[in-house]
Amino acid sequence: MILDYEPGDKVTNPNNKDWGIGQVQSIINEKVTVNFENAGKKVINVKNIELKRIK
């Protein structure tokens, strides 16, 4: 699996828009740690949830 983001990128979770914009902290295998402005730090399994990178 090739991910379209790397640490420092800004992302959103389309399924939880109220989380706001998040910044990717780390990527380990398919688990991405993101710090969201309204929801804090979340570990997302990208096999289950697709994050959208903000360009």
DSSP file (Angstrom, degrees, kcal/mol; ACC not computed):
  #  RESIDUE AA STRUCTURE BP1 BP2  ACC     N-H-->O    O-->H-N    N-H-->O    O-->H-N    TCO  KAPPA ALPHA  PHI   PSI    X-CA   Y-CA   Z-CA
    1    1 A M              0   0    0      0, 0.0     2,-0.6     0, 0.0    28,-0.0   0.000 360.0 360.0 360.0 126.6    0.0    0.0    0.0
    2    2 A I        -     0   0    0      2,-0.0     2,-0.3     0, 0.0     0, 0.0  -0.912 360.0-146.5-103.9 122.8    1.4    3.4   -1.0
    3    3 A L        -     0   0    0     -2,-0.6    27,-0.0     2,-0.1     0, 0.0  -0.633   9.3-141.3 -91.4 148.4    0.1    6.3    1.1
    4    4 A D  S    S+     0   0    0     -2,-0.3     2,-0.3     2,-0.0    -1,-0.1   0.133  79.0  54.6 -94.4  19.3   -0.4    9.7   -0.4
    5    5 A Y        -     0   0    0      4,-0.1    -2,-0.1    48,-0.0     6,-0.0  -0.962  57.1-165.7-148.7 164.7    0.9   11.6    2.7
    6    6 A E    >   -     0   0    0     -2,-0.3     3,-2.3    18,-0.0    18,-0.3  -0.906  49.7 -55.6-144.1 168.2    3.8   11.8    5.0
    7    7 A P  T 3  S+     0   0    0      0, 0.0    18,-0.2     0, 0.0     3,-0.1  -0.195 123.5  29.0 -52.4 135.2    4.5   13.4    8.4
    8    8 A G  T 3  S+     0   0    0     16,-2.8    17,-0.1     1,-0.4     2,-0.0   0.088  89.1 127.1 100.6 -21.3    3.7   17.1    8.5
    9    9 A D    <   -     0   0    0     -3,-2.3    15,-2.7    14,-0.1     2,-0.4  -0.355  59.9-124.3 -68.3 149.3    0.9   16.8    5.8
   10   10 A K  E     +A   23   0A   0     44,-0.5    44,-3.0    13,-0.2     2,-0.3  -0.801  38.5 170.9 -93.8 135.4   -2.5   18.3    6.6
   11   11 A V  E     -AB  22  53A   0     11,-2.9    11,-3.2    -2,-0.4     2,-0.3  -0.907  22.4-149.2-139.1 164.2   -5.4   15.8    6.2
   12   12 A T  E     - B   0  52A   0     40,-2.2    40,-2.7    -2,-0.3     9,-0.1  -0.937  18.3-131.0-129.3 158.8   -9.1   15.5    6.9
   13   13 A N    >   -     0   0    0      7,-0.4     3,-1.9     3,-0.3     6,-0.2  -0.926  14.8-158.7-107.2 105.5  -11.2   12.5    7.8
   14   14 A P  T 3  S+     0   0    0      0, 0.0     3,-0.5     0, 0.0    -1,-0.1   0.753  92.1  55.3 -57.5 -25.2  -14.3   12.7    5.4
   15   15 A N  T 3  S+     0   0    0     35,-0.3     3,-0.1     1,-0.2     2,-0.1   0.661 118.6  32.4 -81.4 -16.2  -16.3   10.4    7.8
   16   16 A N    X   +     0   0    0     -3,-1.9     3,-2.1     1,-0.1    -3,-0.3  -0.517  66.0 162.0-138.2  65.9  -15.7   12.8   10.8
   17   17 A K  G >  S+     0   0    0     -3,-0.5     3,-1.7     1,-0.3    -1,-0.1   0.775  70.5  70.0 -60.3 -26.7  -15.5   16.3    9.3
   18   18 A D  G 3  S+     0   0    0      1,-0.3    -1,-0.3    -3,-0.1     3,-0.1   0.627  82.1  74.0 -68.9 -11.1  -16.1   17.8   12.8
   19   19 A W  G <  S-     0   0    0     -3,-2.1    19,-2.4    -6,-0.2    20,-0.6   0.747  94.4-153.2 -68.5 -22.4  -12.6   16.6   13.8
   20   20 A G    <   -     0   0    0     -3,-1.7    -7,-0.4    -4,-0.3     2,-0.3  -0.386  40.2 -19.0  82.2-162.6  -11.3   19.5   11.7
   21   21 A I        -     0   0    0     -9,-0.1    16,-2.1    -2,-0.1     2,-0.3  -0.616  65.9-162.8 -83.5 138.2   -7.9   19.6   10.0
   22   22 A G  E     -AC  11  36A   0    -11,-3.2   -11,-2.9    -2,-0.3     2,-0.5  -0.852  13.5-137.7-120.3 157.5   -5.3   17.2   11.2
   23   23 A Q  E     -AC  10  35A   0     12,-1.8    12,-2.3    -2,-0.3     2,-0.2  -0.966  26.6-119.9-115.3 127.5   -1.5   17.0   10.9
   24   24 A V  E     + C   0  34A   0    -15,-2.7   -16,-2.8    -2,-0.5    10,-0.3  -0.471  31.4 177.7 -65.4 126.1    0.1   13.7   10.2
   25   25 A Q  E     -     0   0A   0      8,-3.5     2,-0.3     1,-0.4     9,-0.2   0.838  60.9 -13.5 -96.4 -46.0    2.5   12.9   13.1
   26   26 A S  E     - C   0  33A   0      7,-1.2     7,-2.5   -20,-0.1     2,-0.4  -0.990  49.1-146.6-156.7 159.4    3.8    9.4   12.1
   27   27 A I  E     + C   0  32A   0     -2,-0.3     2,-0.5     5,-0.2     5,-0.2  -0.980  16.7 174.0-133.5 119.5    3.2    6.5    9.8
   28   28 A I  E >   - C   0  31A   0      3,-2.8     3,-2.5    -2,-0.4     2,-0.2  -0.953  67.3 -53.7-128.4 111.4    3.9    2.9   10.9
   29   29 A N  T 3  S-     0   0    0     -2,-0.5     0, 0.0     1,-0.3     0, 0.0  -0.429 121.8 -21.1  55.4-120.9    2.8    0.3    8.4
   30   30 A E  T 3  S+     0   0    0     -2,-0.2    16,-2.7    -3,-0.1     2,-0.6   0.333 118.2  98.2 -99.2   8.8   -0.9    1.0    7.8
   31   31 A K  E <   -CD  28  45A   0     -3,-2.5    -3,-2.8    14,-0.2     2,-0.5  -0.861  52.8-170.6-101.6 123.2   -1.4    3.0   11.1
   32   32 A V  E     -CD  27  44A   0     12,-3.1    12,-3.3    -2,-0.6     2,-0.6  -0.947  12.7-148.2-114.5 125.3   -1.2    6.8   10.8
   33   33 A T  E     -CD  26  43A   0     -7,-2.5    -8,-3.5    -2,-0.5    -7,-1.2  -0.834  22.9-179.5 -93.6 124.5   -1.1    9.0   13.9
   34   34 A V  E     -CD  24  42A   0      8,-3.0     8,-3.1    -2,-0.6     2,-0.8  -0.977  24.7-145.3-128.0 136.5   -2.9   12.3   13.2
   35   35 A N  E     -CD  23  41A   0    -12,-2.3   -12,-1.8    -2,-0.4     2,-0.3  -0.887  24.1-160.6-101.5 106.1   -3.3   15.3   15.6
   36   36 A F  E  >  -CD  22  40A   0      4,-3.1     4,-1.7    -2,-0.8   -14,-0.2  -0.641  20.6-131.2 -90.1 144.0   -6.7   16.8   14.8
   37   37 A E  T  4 S+     0   0    0    -16,-2.1   -17,-0.2    -2,-0.3    -1,-0.1   0.815 105.7  26.0 -63.9 -32.1   -7.6   20.4   15.8
   38   38 A N  T  4 S+     0   0    0    -19,-2.4    -1,-0.2     2,-0.1   -18,-0.2   0.527 130.8  36.3-109.0  -8.2  -11.0   19.4   17.3
   39   39 A A  T  4 S-     0   0    0    -20,-0.6    -2,-0.2     1,-0.3     2,-0.1   0.429  93.0-138.1-126.3  -2.7  -10.5   15.8   18.3
   40   40 A G  E  <  -D   36   0A   0     -4,-1.7    -4,-3.1   -21,-0.2     2,-0.4  -0.379  58.7  -7.3  76.9-157.2   -6.9   15.5   19.5
   41   41 A K  E     +D   35   0A   0     -6,-0.3     2,-0.4    -2,-0.1    -6,-0.2  -0.608  65.9 178.3 -83.9 129.7   -4.5   12.7   18.6
   42   42 A K  E     -D   34   0A   0     -8,-3.1    -8,-3.0    -2,-0.4     2,-0.6  -0.980  25.1-142.6-129.9 141.9   -6.0    9.7   16.7
   43   43 A V  E     -D   33   0A   0     -2,-0.4     2,-0.5   -10,-0.2   -10,-0.2  -0.934  26.9-164.7-102.4 118.3   -4.4    6.5   15.4
   44   44 A I  E     -D   32   0A   0    -12,-3.3   -12,-3.1    -2,-0.6     2,-0.8  -0.884  18.5-144.8-110.7 129.4   -6.1    5.7   12.1
   45   45 A N  E >>  -D   31   0A   0     -2,-0.5     4,-2.0   -14,-0.2     3,-1.9  -0.839  12.4-156.9 -89.1 110.4   -5.9    2.4   10.3
   46   46 A V  T 34 S+     0   0    0    -16,-2.7    -1,-0.1    -2,-0.8   -15,-0.1   0.543  87.9  69.6 -72.8  -4.7   -5.9    3.4    6.7
   47   47 A K  T 34 S+     0   0    0    -17,-0.3    -1,-0.3     1,-0.1     3,-0.1   0.768 114.6  27.8 -73.7 -25.5   -7.1    0.0    5.6
   48   48 A N  T <4 S+     0   0    0     -3,-1.9     2,-0.4     1,-0.3    -2,-0.2   0.740 126.9  37.9-105.6 -31.1  -10.4    1.0    7.3
   49   49 A I     <  -     0   0    0     -4,-2.0     2,-0.6   -35,-0.0    -1,-0.3  -0.988  69.4-145.1-130.2 127.8  -10.6    4.8    7.0
   50   50 A E        -     0   0    0     -2,-0.4     2,-0.3    -3,-0.1   -35,-0.3  -0.815  13.7-153.9 -94.5 124.3   -9.4    6.9    4.1
   51   51 A L        -     0   0    0     -2,-0.6     2,-0.5   -38,-0.1   -38,-0.2  -0.714   9.1-138.0 -92.0 147.6   -7.8   10.2    5.0
   52   52 A K  E     -B   12   0A   0    -40,-2.7   -40,-2.2    -2,-0.3     2,-0.3  -0.927  14.6-136.0-108.2 124.5   -7.9   13.1    2.4
   53   53 A R  E     -B   11   0A   0     -2,-0.5     2,-0.6   -42,-0.2   -42,-0.3  -0.584  12.2-135.7 -78.3 138.5   -4.7   15.1    2.1
   54   54 A I              0   0    0    -44,-3.0   -44,-0.5    -2,-0.3    -1,-0.0  -0.853 360.0 360.0 -94.1 121.3   -5.2   18.9    1.9
   55   55 A K              0   0    0     -2,-0.6    -1,-0.1   -46,-0.1   -44,-0.0   0.457 360.0 360.0 -89.6 360.0   -3.0   20.2   -0.9
